[in-house]
């Protein structure tokens, strides 16, 4: 399986609403529940109506599209990273999964995944 590094530094945020989120930017992930409005985006794209943010995330994509019948892809990768004491923030789309790790752990994450047989591009 192939993993593609994504350029840039990301932020994980809470926003009051999505009125100031530029949905035309690449890598703009939103999630709304009855308790919060979340946003994951490149750090330079964080809107000014953010109430909380955690900066310093790097991202990679599991090359897809991935068929919905495939089982355990995210679980295997998260297990490898957990065994290496690397926390993750995962985002899923229709076609694939994205995994974010803190900047200081990114090279270790890539090394661990390479040693486990993943191709990194």
Biopython code that builds the backbone (N, CA, C, O; Angstrom):
import numpy as np
from Bio.PDB.StructureBuilder import StructureBuilder

atoms = [
    (1, "UNK", "N", (0.846, -1.169, 0.000)),
    (1, "UNK", "CA", (0.000, 0.000, 0.000)),
    (1, "UNK", "C", (0.894, 1.236, 0.000)),
    (1, "UNK", "O", (1.976, 1.235, 0.587)),
    (2, "UNK", "N", (0.429, 2.281, -0.662)),
    (2, "UNK", "CA", (1.218, 3.494, -0.832)),
    (2, "UNK", "C", (0.672, 4.631, 0.023)),
    (2, "UNK", "O", (-0.537, 4.829, 0.138)),
    (3, "UNK", "N", (1.597, 5.364, 0.611)),
    (3, "UNK", "CA", (1.272, 6.527, 1.428)),
    (3, "UNK", "C", (1.935, 7.734, 0.793)),
    (3, "UNK", "O", (3.119, 7.692, 0.459)),
    (4, "UNK", "N", (1.180, 8.808, 0.626)),
    (4, "UNK", "CA", (1.718, 10.038, 0.036)),
    (4, "UNK", "C", (1.816, 11.126, 1.096)),
    (4, "UNK", "O", (0.837, 11.458, 1.763)),
    (5, "UNK", "N", (3.031, 11.677, 1.237)),
    (5, "UNK", "CA", (3.227, 12.815, 2.134)),
    (5, "UNK", "C", (2.516, 14.028, 1.552)),
    (5, "UNK", "O", (2.467, 14.208, 0.335)),
    (6, "UNK", "N", (1.974, 14.846, 2.418)),
    (6, "UNK", "CA", (1.308, 16.072, 1.999)),
    (6, "UNK", "C", (2.103, 17.259, 2.540)),
    (6, "UNK", "O", (2.412, 17.321, 3.730)),
    (7, "UNK", "N", (2.427, 18.193, 1.657)),
    (7, "UNK", "CA", (3.175, 19.376, 2.068)),
    (7, "UNK", "C", (2.342, 20.277, 2.962)),
    (7, "UNK", "O", (1.115, 20.310, 2.864)),
    (8, "UNK", "N", (3.009, 20.992, 3.815)),
    (8, "UNK", "CA", (2.350, 21.983, 4.649)),
    (8, "UNK", "C", (2.214, 21.544, 6.090)),
    (8, "UNK", "O", (2.414, 20.380, 6.438)),
    (9, "UNK", "N", (1.867, 22.515, 6.913)),
    (9, "UNK", "CA", (1.621, 22.289, 8.332)),
    (9, "UNK", "C", (0.141, 22.563, 8.580)),
    (9, "UNK", "O", (-0.422, 23.522, 8.050)),
    (10, "UNK", "N", (-0.473, 21.723, 9.380)),
    (10, "UNK", "CA", (-1.914, 21.778, 9.602)),
    (10, "UNK", "C", (-2.263, 22.158, 11.030)),
    (10, "UNK", "O", (-1.449, 22.034, 11.946)),
    (11, "UNK", "N", (-3.493, 22.623, 11.196)),
    (11, "UNK", "CA", (-4.048, 22.941, 12.506)),
    (11, "UNK", "C", (-5.377, 22.214, 12.665)),
    (11, "UNK", "O", (-6.140, 22.059, 11.712)),
    (12, "UNK", "N", (-5.633, 21.776, 13.880)),
    (12, "UNK", "CA", (-6.906, 21.165, 14.250)),
    (12, "UNK", "C", (-7.612, 22.187, 15.135)),
    (12, "UNK", "O", (-7.068, 22.610, 16.154)),
    (13, "UNK", "N", (-8.825, 22.583, 14.745)),
    (13, "UNK", "CA", (-9.478, 23.737, 15.378)),
    (13, "UNK", "C", (-10.925, 23.466, 15.760)),
    (13, "UNK", "O", (-11.573, 22.548, 15.258)),
    (14, "UNK", "N", (-11.403, 24.310, 16.674)),
    (14, "UNK", "CA", (-12.831, 24.479, 16.918)),
    (14, "UNK", "C", (-13.175, 25.872, 16.418)),
    (14, "UNK", "O", (-12.438, 26.825, 16.669)),
    (15, "UNK", "N", (-14.291, 25.992, 15.714)),
    (15, "UNK", "CA", (-14.737, 27.293, 15.222)),
    (15, "UNK", "C", (-16.160, 27.544, 15.710)),
    (15, "UNK", "O", (-16.915, 26.607, 15.970)),
    (16, "UNK", "N", (-16.516, 28.829, 15.831)),
    (16, "UNK", "CA", (-17.872, 29.157, 16.273)),
    (16, "UNK", "C", (-18.896, 28.747, 15.229)),
    (16, "UNK", "O", (-19.982, 28.270, 15.557)),
    (17, "UNK", "N", (-18.533, 28.942, 13.958)),
    (17, "UNK", "CA", (-19.357, 28.516, 12.834)),
    (17, "UNK", "C", (-18.446, 28.463, 11.609)),
    (17, "UNK", "O", (-17.257, 28.767, 11.703)),
    (18, "UNK", "N", (-18.999, 28.078, 10.468)),
    (18, "UNK", "CA", (-18.166, 27.903, 9.272)),
    (18, "UNK", "C", (-18.212, 29.107, 8.332)),
    (18, "UNK", "O", (-17.758, 29.008, 7.192)),
    (19, "UNK", "N", (-18.748, 30.231, 8.782)),
    (19, "UNK", "CA", (-18.913, 31.390, 7.905)),
    (19, "UNK", "C", (-17.595, 31.960, 7.404)),
    (19, "UNK", "O", (-17.561, 32.564, 6.332)),
    (20, "UNK", "N", (-16.514, 31.785, 8.150)),
    (20, "UNK", "CA", (-15.222, 32.342, 7.741)),
    (20, "UNK", "C", (-14.261, 31.281, 7.226)),
    (20, "UNK", "O", (-13.089, 31.575, 6.992)),
    (21, "UNK", "N", (-14.733, 30.063, 7.047)),
    (21, "UNK", "CA", (-13.907, 28.979, 6.516)),
    (21, "UNK", "C", (-13.943, 29.050, 4.995)),
    (21, "UNK", "O", (-15.017, 29.072, 4.393)),
    (22, "UNK", "N", (-12.776, 29.085, 4.383)),
    (22, "UNK", "CA", (-12.689, 29.123, 2.924)),
    (22, "UNK", "C", (-12.704, 27.688, 2.400)),
    (22, "UNK", "O", (-11.672, 27.018, 2.360)),
    (23, "UNK", "N", (-13.874, 27.234, 2.006)),
    (23, "UNK", "CA", (-14.042, 25.855, 1.543)),
    (23, "UNK", "C", (-13.361, 25.595, 0.209)),
    (23, "UNK", "O", (-13.257, 24.441, -0.204)),
    (24, "UNK", "N", (-12.896, 26.630, -0.475)),
    (24, "UNK", "CA", (-12.214, 26.429, -1.749)),
    (24, "UNK", "C", (-10.750, 26.029, -1.559)),
    (24, "UNK", "O", (-10.096, 25.608, -2.513)),
    (25, "UNK", "N", (-10.239, 26.155, -0.351)),
    (25, "UNK", "CA", (-8.848, 25.784, -0.077)),
    (25, "UNK", "C", (-8.721, 24.269, -0.072)),
    (25, "UNK", "O", (-9.629, 23.564, 0.371)),
    (26, "UNK", "N", (-7.589, 23.769, -0.568)),
    (26, "UNK", "CA", (-7.386, 22.315, -0.461)),
    (26, "UNK", "C", (-7.191, 21.926, 1.006)),
    (26, "UNK", "O", (-6.690, 22.718, 1.804)),
    (27, "UNK", "N", (-7.580, 20.739, 1.341)),
    (27, "UNK", "CA", (-7.409, 20.208, 2.686)),
    (27, "UNK", "C", (-8.160, 21.026, 3.726)),
    (27, "UNK", "O", (-7.583, 21.505, 4.702)),
    (28, "UNK", "N", (-9.432, 21.169, 3.499)),
    (28, "UNK", "CA", (-10.332, 21.826, 4.442)),
    (28, "UNK", "C", (-11.345, 20.765, 4.877)),
    (28, "UNK", "O", (-12.278, 20.446, 4.140)),
    (29, "UNK", "N", (-11.151, 20.225, 6.080)),
    (29, "UNK", "CA", (-12.030, 19.185, 6.586)),
    (29, "UNK", "C", (-12.881, 19.766, 7.707)),
    (29, "UNK", "O", (-12.348, 20.339, 8.657)),
    (30, "UNK", "N", (-14.185, 19.624, 7.603)),
    (30, "UNK", "CA", (-15.071, 20.111, 8.649)),
    (30, "UNK", "C", (-15.858, 18.955, 9.240)),
    (30, "UNK", "O", (-16.135, 17.959, 8.571)),
    (31, "UNK", "N", (-16.206, 19.108, 10.488)),
    (31, "UNK", "CA", (-17.049, 18.134, 11.167)),
    (31, "UNK", "C", (-17.931, 18.846, 12.163)),
    (31, "UNK", "O", (-17.455, 19.612, 13.000)),
    (32, "UNK", "N", (-19.218, 18.588, 12.065)),
    (32, "UNK", "CA", (-20.168, 19.260, 12.959)),
    (32, "UNK", "C", (-20.947, 18.207, 13.728)),
    (32, "UNK", "O", (-21.446, 17.241, 13.152)),
    (33, "UNK", "N", (-21.044, 18.405, 15.027)),
    (33, "UNK", "CA", (-21.864, 17.546, 15.872)),
    (33, "UNK", "C", (-22.792, 18.441, 16.690)),
    (33, "UNK", "O", (-22.811, 19.659, 16.514)),
    (34, "UNK", "N", (-23.549, 17.832, 17.573)),
    (34, "UNK", "CA", (-24.411, 18.625, 18.447)),
    (34, "UNK", "C", (-23.608, 19.383, 19.497)),
    (34, "UNK", "O", (-24.163, 20.214, 20.217)),
    (35, "UNK", "N", (-22.300, 19.107, 19.595)),
    (35, "UNK", "CA", (-21.467, 19.739, 20.610)),
    (35, "UNK", "C", (-20.407, 20.693, 20.073)),
    (35, "UNK", "O", (-19.927, 21.550, 20.816)),
    (36, "UNK", "N", (-20.027, 20.566, 18.796)),
    (36, "UNK", "CA", (-18.930, 21.401, 18.311)),
    (36, "UNK", "C", (-18.891, 21.481, 16.792)),
    (36, "UNK", "O", (-19.497, 20.681, 16.080)),
    (37, "UNK", "N", (-18.148, 22.485, 16.329)),
    (37, "UNK", "CA", (-17.808, 22.647, 14.912)),
    (37, "UNK", "C", (-16.294, 22.513, 14.825)),
    (37, "UNK", "O", (-15.561, 23.351, 15.351)),
    (38, "UNK", "N", (-15.828, 21.467, 14.166)),
    (38, "UNK", "CA", (-14.397, 21.229, 14.041)),
    (38, "UNK", "C", (-13.916, 21.559, 12.642)),
    (38, "UNK", "O", (-14.679, 21.530, 11.676)),
    (39, "UNK", "N", (-12.632, 21.873, 12.557)),
    (39, "UNK", "CA", (-11.995, 22.211, 11.292)),
    (39, "UNK", "C", (-10.567, 21.720, 11.324)),
    (39, "UNK", "O", (-9.860, 21.914, 12.312)),
    (40, "UNK", "N", (-10.137, 21.083, 10.241)),
    (40, "UNK", "CA", (-8.736, 20.756, 10.030)),
    (40, "UNK", "C", (-8.348, 21.416, 8.716)),
    (40, "UNK", "O", (-8.978, 21.188, 7.683)),
    (41, "UNK", "N", (-7.305, 22.236, 8.767)),
    (41, "UNK", "CA", (-6.871, 22.945, 7.567)),
    (41, "UNK", "C", (-5.397, 23.296, 7.702)),
    (41, "UNK", "O", (-4.798, 23.131, 8.765)),
    (42, "UNK", "N", (-4.822, 23.785, 6.604)),
    (42, "UNK", "CA", (-3.452, 24.281, 6.682)),
    (42, "UNK", "C", (-3.435, 25.448, 7.669)),
    (42, "UNK", "O", (-4.386, 26.226, 7.745)),
    (43, "UNK", "N", (-2.360, 25.553, 8.410)),
    (43, "UNK", "CA", (-2.281, 26.566, 9.468)),
    (43, "UNK", "C", (-2.474, 27.973, 8.947)),
    (43, "UNK", "O", (-3.062, 28.808, 9.634)),
    (44, "UNK", "N", (-1.991, 28.257, 7.742)),
    (44, "UNK", "CA", (-2.151, 29.611, 7.196)),
    (44, "UNK", "C", (-3.597, 29.920, 6.814)),
    (44, "UNK", "O", (-3.925, 31.074, 6.536)),
    (45, "UNK", "N", (-4.468, 28.908, 6.796)),
    (45, "UNK", "CA", (-5.865, 29.103, 6.414)),
    (45, "UNK", "C", (-6.832, 29.118, 7.597)),
    (45, "UNK", "O", (-8.045, 29.152, 7.393)),
    (46, "UNK", "N", (-6.319, 29.093, 8.828)),
    (46, "UNK", "CA", (-7.183, 29.089, 10.004)),
    (46, "UNK", "C", (-7.950, 30.413, 10.067)),
    (46, "UNK", "O", (-7.336, 31.479, 10.024)),
    (47, "UNK", "N", (-9.288, 30.360, 10.169)),
    (47, "UNK", "CA", (-10.079, 31.592, 10.211)),
    (47, "UNK", "C", (-9.989, 32.273, 11.578)),
    (47, "UNK", "O", (-9.575, 31.663, 12.564)),
    (48, "UNK", "N", (-10.385, 33.544, 11.618)),
    (48, "UNK", "CA", (-10.283, 34.298, 12.868)),
    (48, "UNK", "C", (-11.432, 34.046, 13.839)),
    (48, "UNK", "O", (-11.448, 34.632, 14.922)),
    (49, "UNK", "N", (-12.388, 33.197, 13.487)),
    (49, "UNK", "CA", (-13.448, 32.856, 14.439)),
    (49, "UNK", "C", (-13.174, 31.499, 15.109)),
    (49, "UNK", "O", (-14.091, 30.804, 15.547)),
    (50, "UNK", "N", (-11.893, 31.152, 15.173)),
    (50, "UNK", "CA", (-11.456, 29.928, 15.843)),
    (50, "UNK", "C", (-11.428, 30.167, 17.346)),
    (50, "UNK", "O", (-10.874, 31.164, 17.809)),
    (51, "UNK", "N", (-12.025, 29.256, 18.107)),
    (51, "UNK", "CA", (-12.042, 29.389, 19.562)),
    (51, "UNK", "C", (-10.945, 28.577, 20.238)),
    (51, "UNK", "O", (-10.495, 28.927, 21.329)),
    (52, "UNK", "N", (-10.510, 27.487, 19.592)),
    (52, "UNK", "CA", (-9.398, 26.670, 20.085)),
    (52, "UNK", "C", (-8.667, 26.129, 18.877)),
    (52, "UNK", "O", (-9.274, 25.884, 17.834)),
    (53, "UNK", "N", (-7.349, 25.941, 19.017)),
    (53, "UNK", "CA", (-6.592, 25.357, 17.915)),
    (53, "UNK", "C", (-5.364, 24.647, 18.444)),
    (53, "UNK", "O", (-4.792, 25.021, 19.468)),
    (54, "UNK", "N", (-4.980, 23.619, 17.723)),
    (54, "UNK", "CA", (-3.763, 22.881, 18.026)),
    (54, "UNK", "C", (-2.960, 22.856, 16.734)),
    (54, "UNK", "O", (-3.356, 22.205, 15.767)),
    (55, "UNK", "N", (-1.841, 23.555, 16.714)),
    (55, "UNK", "CA", (-1.010, 23.683, 15.518)),
    (55, "UNK", "C", (0.089, 22.626, 15.495)),
    (55, "UNK", "O", (0.298, 21.897, 16.464)),
    (56, "UNK", "N", (0.780, 22.565, 14.368)),
    (56, "UNK", "CA", (1.973, 21.735, 14.279)),
    (56, "UNK", "C", (1.735, 20.303, 13.853)),
    (56, "UNK", "O", (2.431, 19.401, 14.321)),
    (57, "UNK", "N", (0.764, 20.067, 12.971)),
    (57, "UNK", "CA", (0.463, 18.736, 12.468)),
    (57, "UNK", "C", (0.964, 18.593, 11.037)),
    (57, "UNK", "O", (0.872, 19.534, 10.249)),
    (58, "UNK", "N", (1.490, 17.429, 10.700)),
    (58, "UNK", "CA", (1.856, 17.069, 9.329)),
    (58, "UNK", "C", (0.923, 15.937, 8.902)),
    (58, "UNK", "O", (0.424, 15.179, 9.734)),
    (59, "UNK", "N", (0.696, 15.836, 7.599)),
    (59, "UNK", "CA", (-0.310, 14.883, 7.119)),
    (59, "UNK", "C", (0.231, 13.976, 6.027)),
    (59, "UNK", "O", (1.180, 14.310, 5.318)),
    (60, "UNK", "N", (-0.404, 12.817, 5.919)),
    (60, "UNK", "CA", (-0.183, 11.929, 4.777)),
    (60, "UNK", "C", (-1.492, 11.272, 4.399)),
    (60, "UNK", "O", (-2.417, 11.161, 5.204)),
    (61, "UNK", "N", (-1.543, 10.841, 3.152)),
    (61, "UNK", "CA", (-2.745, 10.254, 2.570)),
    (61, "UNK", "C", (-2.473, 8.787, 2.244)),
    (61, "UNK", "O", (-1.412, 8.449, 1.718)),
    (62, "UNK", "N", (-3.409, 7.940, 2.548)),
    (62, "UNK", "CA", (-3.370, 6.564, 2.073)),
    (62, "UNK", "C", (-3.885, 6.627, 0.638)),
    (62, "UNK", "O", (-5.038, 6.985, 0.400)),
    (63, "UNK", "N", (-3.031, 6.280, -0.305)),
    (63, "UNK", "CA", (-3.403, 6.428, -1.712)),
    (63, "UNK", "C", (-4.624, 5.577, -2.026)),
    (63, "UNK", "O", (-4.659, 4.379, -1.745)),
    (64, "UNK", "N", (-5.597, 6.209, -2.601)),
    (64, "UNK", "CA", (-6.859, 5.562, -2.941)),
    (64, "UNK", "C", (-7.158, 5.742, -4.401)),
    (64, "UNK", "O", (-6.259, 6.044, -5.185)),
    (65, "UNK", "N", (-8.393, 5.564, -4.781)),
    (65, "UNK", "CA", (-9.508, 5.375, -3.851)),
    (65, "UNK", "C", (-9.508, 3.981, -3.227)),
    (65, "UNK", "O", (-9.079, 2.997, -3.828)),
    (66, "UNK", "N", (-10.007, 3.946, -2.001)),
    (66, "UNK", "CA", (-10.113, 2.700, -1.259)),
    (66, "UNK", "C", (-11.556, 2.219, -1.320)),
    (66, "UNK", "O", (-12.487, 2.986, -1.076)),
    (67, "UNK", "N", (-11.728, 0.978, -1.637)),
    (67, "UNK", "CA", (-13.062, 0.384, -1.699)),
    (67, "UNK", "C", (-13.606, 0.227, -0.286)),
    (67, "UNK", "O", (-12.859, -0.105, 0.635)),
    (68, "UNK", "N", (-14.899, 0.463, -0.111)),
    (68, "UNK", "CA", (-15.517, 0.347, 1.212)),
    (68, "UNK", "C", (-15.442, -1.077, 1.767)),
    (68, "UNK", "O", (-15.589, -1.268, 2.974)),
    (69, "UNK", "N", (-15.218, -2.068, 0.919)),
    (69, "UNK", "CA", (-15.136, -3.442, 1.401)),
    (69, "UNK", "C", (-13.782, -3.756, 2.039)),
    (69, "UNK", "O", (-13.639, -4.783, 2.703)),
    (70, "UNK", "N", (-12.790, -2.886, 1.846)),
    (70, "UNK", "CA", (-11.483, -3.100, 2.470)),
    (70, "UNK", "C", (-11.606, -2.849, 3.975)),
    (70, "UNK", "O", (-12.192, -1.860, 4.415)),
    (71, "UNK", "N", (-11.042, -3.767, 4.737)),
    (71, "UNK", "CA", (-11.203, -3.710, 6.185)),
    (71, "UNK", "C", (-9.841, -3.601, 6.856)),
    (71, "UNK", "O", (-8.900, -4.300, 6.480)),
    (72, "UNK", "N", (-9.737, -2.725, 7.849)),
    (72, "UNK", "CA", (-8.564, -2.682, 8.708)),
    (72, "UNK", "C", (-7.415, -1.817, 8.248)),
    (72, "UNK", "O", (-6.356, -1.835, 8.875)),
    (73, "UNK", "N", (-7.577, -1.065, 7.186)),
    (73, "UNK", "CA", (-6.460, -0.250, 6.682)),
    (73, "UNK", "C", (-6.043, 0.783, 7.719)),
    (73, "UNK", "O", (-4.872, 0.853, 8.092)),
    (74, "UNK", "N", (-6.982, 1.571, 8.178)),
    (74, "UNK", "CA", (-6.686, 2.597, 9.171)),
    (74, "UNK", "C", (-6.240, 1.959, 10.483)),
    (74, "UNK", "O", (-5.359, 2.482, 11.165)),
    (75, "UNK", "N", (-6.842, 0.841, 10.831)),
    (75, "UNK", "CA", (-6.493, 0.137, 12.063)),
    (75, "UNK", "C", (-5.035, -0.326, 12.044)),
    (75, "UNK", "O", (-4.328, -0.180, 13.040)),
    (76, "UNK", "N", (-4.586, -0.879, 10.928)),
    (76, "UNK", "CA", (-3.199, -1.358, 10.829)),
    (76, "UNK", "C", (-2.209, -0.219, 10.957)),
    (76, "UNK", "O", (-1.213, -0.324, 11.673)),
    (77, "UNK", "N", (-2.492, 0.879, 10.253)),
    (77, "UNK", "CA", (-1.575, 2.018, 10.307)),
    (77, "UNK", "C", (-1.562, 2.634, 11.701)),
    (77, "UNK", "O", (-0.495, 2.951, 12.228)),
    (78, "UNK", "N", (-2.733, 2.806, 12.300)),
    (78, "UNK", "CA", (-2.774, 3.401, 13.636)),
    (78, "UNK", "C", (-2.103, 2.497, 14.670)),
    (78, "UNK", "O", (-1.516, 2.992, 15.633)),
    (79, "UNK", "N", (-2.181, 1.193, 14.485)),
    (79, "UNK", "CA", (-1.506, 0.261, 15.395)),
    (79, "UNK", "C", (0.007, 0.396, 15.277)),
    (79, "UNK", "O", (0.707, 0.437, 16.288)),
    (80, "UNK", "N", (0.515, 0.465, 14.049)),
    (80, "UNK", "CA", (1.961, 0.644, 13.844)),
    (80, "UNK", "C", (2.428, 1.925, 14.537)),
    (80, "UNK", "O", (3.443, 1.927, 15.234)),
    (81, "UNK", "N", (1.691, 2.996, 14.344)),
    (81, "UNK", "CA", (2.083, 4.275, 14.944)),
    (81, "UNK", "C", (1.944, 4.235, 16.466)),
    (81, "UNK", "O", (2.790, 4.778, 17.175)),
    (82, "UNK", "N", (0.896, 3.605, 16.970)),
    (82, "UNK", "CA", (0.722, 3.485, 18.423)),
    (82, "UNK", "C", (1.861, 2.682, 19.048)),
    (82, "UNK", "O", (2.349, 3.024, 20.125)),
    (83, "UNK", "N", (2.285, 1.611, 18.370)),
    (83, "UNK", "CA", (3.399, 0.813, 18.872)),
    (83, "UNK", "C", (4.687, 1.628, 18.936)),
    (83, "UNK", "O", (5.598, 1.293, 19.693)),
    (84, "UNK", "N", (4.763, 2.687, 18.153)),
    (84, "UNK", "CA", (5.921, 3.582, 18.153)),
    (84, "UNK", "C", (5.645, 4.856, 18.960)),
    (84, "UNK", "O", (6.384, 5.835, 18.867)),
    (85, "UNK", "N", (4.578, 4.824, 19.743)),
    (85, "UNK", "CA", (4.191, 5.919, 20.638)),
    (85, "UNK", "C", (3.982, 7.232, 19.881)),
    (85, "UNK", "O", (4.421, 8.298, 20.313)),
    (86, "UNK", "N", (3.296, 7.119, 18.733)),
    (86, "UNK", "CA", (2.978, 8.280, 17.906)),
    (86, "UNK", "C", (1.467, 8.413, 17.856)),
    (86, "UNK", "O", (0.775, 7.536, 17.339)),
    (87, "UNK", "N", (0.957, 9.517, 18.396)),
    (87, "UNK", "CA", (-0.470, 9.788, 18.363)),
    (87, "UNK", "C", (-0.893, 10.275, 16.989)),
    (87, "UNK", "O", (-0.087, 10.824, 16.237)),
    (88, "UNK", "N", (-2.164, 10.069, 16.665)),
    (88, "UNK", "CA", (-2.676, 10.462, 15.352)),
    (88, "UNK", "C", (-3.964, 11.260, 15.482)),
    (88, "UNK", "O", (-4.639, 11.235, 16.511)),
    (89, "UNK", "N", (-4.280, 11.963, 14.410)),
    (89, "UNK", "CA", (-5.597, 12.561, 14.196)),
    (89, "UNK", "C", (-5.993, 12.100, 12.806)),
    (89, "UNK", "O", (-5.316, 12.437, 11.834)),
    (90, "UNK", "N", (-7.060, 11.347, 12.685)),
    (90, "UNK", "CA", (-7.462, 10.764, 11.399)),
    (90, "UNK", "C", (-8.681, 11.474, 10.831)),
    (90, "UNK", "O", (-9.587, 11.877, 11.561)),
    (91, "UNK", "N", (-8.681, 11.615, 9.517)),
    (91, "UNK", "CA", (-9.805, 12.188, 8.787)),
    (91, "UNK", "C", (-10.097, 11.255, 7.617)),
    (91, "UNK", "O", (-9.188, 10.865, 6.884)),
    (92, "UNK", "N", (-11.348, 10.906, 7.449)),
    (92, "UNK", "CA", (-11.730, 10.045, 6.336)),
    (92, "UNK", "C", (-12.599, 10.804, 5.350)),
    (92, "UNK", "O", (-13.430, 11.628, 5.733)),
    (93, "UNK", "N", (-12.391, 10.512, 4.071)),
    (93, "UNK", "CA", (-13.227, 11.055, 3.012)),
    (93, "UNK", "C", (-13.876, 9.882, 2.281)),
    (93, "UNK", "O", (-13.672, 8.726, 2.652)),
    (94, "UNK", "N", (-14.641, 10.172, 1.268)),
    (94, "UNK", "CA", (-15.288, 9.108, 0.507)),
    (94, "UNK", "C", (-14.257, 8.163, -0.095)),
    (94, "UNK", "O", (-14.448, 6.947, -0.072)),
    (95, "UNK", "N", (-13.155, 8.711, -0.640)),
    (95, "UNK", "CA", (-12.173, 7.901, -1.355)),
    (95, "UNK", "C", (-11.060, 7.310, -0.503)),
    (95, "UNK", "O", (-10.522, 6.257, -0.847)),
    (96, "UNK", "N", (-10.700, 7.960, 0.601)),
    (96, "UNK", "CA", (-9.512, 7.491, 1.318)),
    (96, "UNK", "C", (-9.461, 8.039, 2.736)),
    (96, "UNK", "O", (-10.418, 8.646, 3.218)),
    (97, "UNK", "N", (-8.332, 7.816, 3.394)),
    (97, "UNK", "CA", (-8.098, 8.293, 4.753)),
    (97, "UNK", "C", (-6.857, 9.172, 4.769)),
    (97, "UNK", "O", (-5.915, 8.970, 4.003)),
    (98, "UNK", "N", (-6.885, 10.147, 5.659)),
    (98, "UNK", "CA", (-5.751, 11.029, 5.899)),
    (98, "UNK", "C", (-5.369, 10.884, 7.356)),
    (98, "UNK", "O", (-6.233, 10.807, 8.229)),
    (99, "UNK", "N", (-4.080, 10.849, 7.617)),
    (99, "UNK", "CA", (-3.605, 10.731, 8.986)),
    (99, "UNK", "C", (-2.667, 11.888, 9.262)),
    (99, "UNK", "O", (-1.758, 12.174, 8.482)),
    (100, "UNK", "N", (-2.902, 12.542, 10.373)),
    (100, "UNK", "CA", (-2.045, 13.636, 10.811)),
    (100, "UNK", "C", (-1.300, 13.213, 12.062)),
    (100, "UNK", "O", (-1.865, 12.576, 12.951)),
    (101, "UNK", "N", (-0.035, 13.568, 12.122)),
    (101, "UNK", "CA", (0.794, 13.349, 13.307)),
    (101, "UNK", "C", (1.493, 14.660, 13.615)),
    (101, "UNK", "O", (1.671, 15.497, 12.730)),
    (102, "UNK", "N", (1.881, 14.835, 14.841)),
    (102, "UNK", "CA", (2.583, 16.058, 15.203)),
    (102, "UNK", "C", (3.907, 16.131, 14.429)),
    (102, "UNK", "O", (4.551, 15.115, 14.167)),
    (103, "UNK", "N", (4.290, 17.353, 14.075)),
    (103, "UNK", "CA", (5.486, 17.594, 13.263)),
    (103, "UNK", "C", (6.709, 16.864, 13.789)),
    (103, "UNK", "O", (7.465, 16.274, 13.017)),
    (104, "UNK", "N", (6.903, 16.901, 15.092)),
    (104, "UNK", "CA", (8.108, 16.299, 15.663)),
    (104, "UNK", "C", (8.117, 14.774, 15.543)),
    (104, "UNK", "O", (9.163, 14.154, 15.736)),
    (105, "UNK", "N", (6.988, 14.167, 15.234)),
    (105, "UNK", "CA", (6.905, 12.710, 15.088)),
    (105, "UNK", "C", (6.821, 12.254, 13.633)),
    (105, "UNK", "O", (6.807, 11.053, 13.363)),
    (106, "UNK", "N", (6.765, 13.196, 12.698)),
    (106, "UNK", "CA", (6.489, 12.849, 11.305)),
    (106, "UNK", "C", (7.561, 11.920, 10.714)),
    (106, "UNK", "O", (7.219, 10.907, 10.104)),
    (107, "UNK", "N", (8.830, 12.243, 10.882)),
    (107, "UNK", "CA", (9.893, 11.394, 10.320)),
    (107, "UNK", "C", (9.882, 10.007, 10.952)),
    (107, "UNK", "O", (10.073, 9.008, 10.258)),
    (108, "UNK", "N", (9.659, 9.938, 12.264)),
    (108, "UNK", "CA", (9.563, 8.626, 12.922)),
    (108, "UNK", "C", (8.380, 7.834, 12.401)),
    (108, "UNK", "O", (8.467, 6.617, 12.240)),
    (109, "UNK", "N", (7.261, 8.523, 12.134)),
    (109, "UNK", "CA", (6.077, 7.843, 11.589)),
    (109, "UNK", "C", (6.381, 7.275, 10.210)),
    (109, "UNK", "O", (6.027, 6.132, 9.918)),
    (110, "UNK", "N", (7.033, 8.061, 9.363)),
    (110, "UNK", "CA", (7.370, 7.593, 8.018)),
    (110, "UNK", "C", (8.325, 6.403, 8.092)),
    (110, "UNK", "O", (8.179, 5.443, 7.335)),
    (111, "UNK", "N", (9.300, 6.460, 8.997)),
    (111, "UNK", "CA", (10.241, 5.344, 9.168)),
    (111, "UNK", "C", (9.519, 4.075, 9.622)),
    (111, "UNK", "O", (9.771, 2.992, 9.096)),
    (112, "UNK", "N", (8.630, 4.212, 10.593)),
    (112, "UNK", "CA", (7.899, 3.047, 11.109)),
    (112, "UNK", "C", (7.030, 2.421, 10.026)),
    (112, "UNK", "O", (6.957, 1.197, 9.919)),
    (113, "UNK", "N", (6.379, 3.245, 9.232)),
    (113, "UNK", "CA", (5.517, 2.715, 8.166)),
    (113, "UNK", "C", (6.348, 2.079, 7.054)),
    (113, "UNK", "O", (5.951, 1.056, 6.496)),
    (114, "UNK", "N", (7.487, 2.670, 6.726)),
    (114, "UNK", "CA", (8.375, 2.081, 5.711)),
    (114, "UNK", "C", (8.867, 0.707, 6.177)),
    (114, "UNK", "O", (8.867, -0.251, 5.405)),
    (115, "UNK", "N", (9.280, 0.619, 7.425)),
    (115, "UNK", "CA", (9.762, -0.653, 7.978)),
    (115, "UNK", "C", (8.662, -1.709, 8.018)),
    (115, "UNK", "O", (8.946, -2.906, 8.055)),
    (116, "UNK", "N", (7.410, -1.265, 8.011)),
    (116, "UNK", "CA", (6.264, -2.191, 8.021)),
    (116, "UNK", "C", (5.774, -2.530, 6.623)),
    (116, "UNK", "O", (4.756, -3.205, 6.468)),
    (117, "UNK", "N", (6.501, -2.063, 5.588)),
    (117, "UNK", "CA", (6.178, -2.458, 4.234)),
    (117, "UNK", "C", (5.387, -1.455, 3.408)),
    (117, "UNK", "O", (5.028, -1.755, 2.269)),
    (118, "UNK", "N", (5.105, -0.278, 3.945)),
    (118, "UNK", "CA", (4.389, 0.739, 3.189)),
    (118, "UNK", "C", (5.360, 1.497, 2.293)),
    (118, "UNK", "O", (6.494, 1.775, 2.685)),
    (119, "UNK", "N", (4.914, 1.824, 1.106)),
    (119, "UNK", "CA", (5.699, 2.651, 0.188)),
    (119, "UNK", "C", (5.354, 4.103, 0.459)),
    (119, "UNK", "O", (4.180, 4.473, 0.454)),
    (120, "UNK", "N", (6.366, 4.935, 0.695)),
    (120, "UNK", "CA", (6.155, 6.344, 0.980)),
    (120, "UNK", "C", (6.567, 7.158, -0.248)),
    (120, "UNK", "O", (7.686, 7.030, -0.745)),
    (121, "UNK", "N", (5.657, 7.987, -0.721)),
    (121, "UNK", "CA", (5.990, 8.862, -1.857)),
    (121, "UNK", "C", (5.710, 10.315, -1.491)),
    (121, "UNK", "O", (5.924, 11.209, -2.310)),
]
sb = StructureBuilder()
sb.init_structure("model")
sb.init_model(0)
sb.init_chain("A")
sb.init_seg("    ")
for serial, (resi, resn, name, xyz) in enumerate(atoms, 1):
    if name == "N":
        sb.init_residue(resn, " ", resi, " ")
    sb.init_atom(name, np.array(xyz, "f"), 0.0, 1.0, " ", f" {name:<3s}", serial, name[0])
structure = sb.get_structure()
